[in-house]
Amino acid sequence: MPEVILTFEWDGKTVNKEAIGFDGKTCTEQTDFIEKALGAVNQKRRFKPEYLRQTKQKDTRLKY
């Protein structure tokens, strides 16, 4: 099950966000609202190897 972990540093200014269990860009899609709420949009991001994985897409082709 995907989860997001927020770590607040003692300085009160630094928040680290870690998305676990997401594939591809779904991590940023599902956590952008957190960055916006904290006013940290477009801050320095470090992506895990899972970010480069493509999400599984449902096959919507018609089969005859």
N, C-alpha and C positions, 0 to 999 in steps of 0.2 A: 504494500500500500504506500503510495507516495506521501512524503511529508516534507515540511519546511521547518527548519530550526533557525531561530533568531537568537543571537548572542549579543547582549548589551554589555559594552565595556564600562569600566568604572569611571572613565572620563565623562560619561554621559553624552558623548558626541558620536561615538563609534558603534555601529551596529553591523554585525556580520550575519549574512543570510546564507543558509546552505539548503539547497533543494536535493532531496534524496528520492530515488525511485522514479524519476522522470526520464523519458527518452527524447532526444532531439530538442527542439525549441519549445516544447510544452512547458519546460521549467520556467522560462521567462514569461511565457503567456500566462501561466498560473500565478506568478508572483509579482508581476508588474505593479499591481495595486498596492503592495506593501511598500515598494520603493516610492511610489507617488505619495502615499500617506505619510511616510517619514521624510519626504522632501529630498530623497537621495537618488533621483532619476539620473541615469547615465553616469553613475559613479564607476569606479574601476571594478571590472568583473573578471573573475577567473572561472573558466569553464572546465568541467570535468570531461573525460572521454565520452561519457554518456550523451553529452550535448551534440557530439558529432554523429551519433547514431540516428538513423532515420526512424521516425515513428511508424508503427505498423498501420498501414492503411487498409481499410475494408475494400475488398474487391467488388466493385460496382458494375463490372462488365456483364452484359447479357449473355447467357449461355443458351445455345440452341441445340 
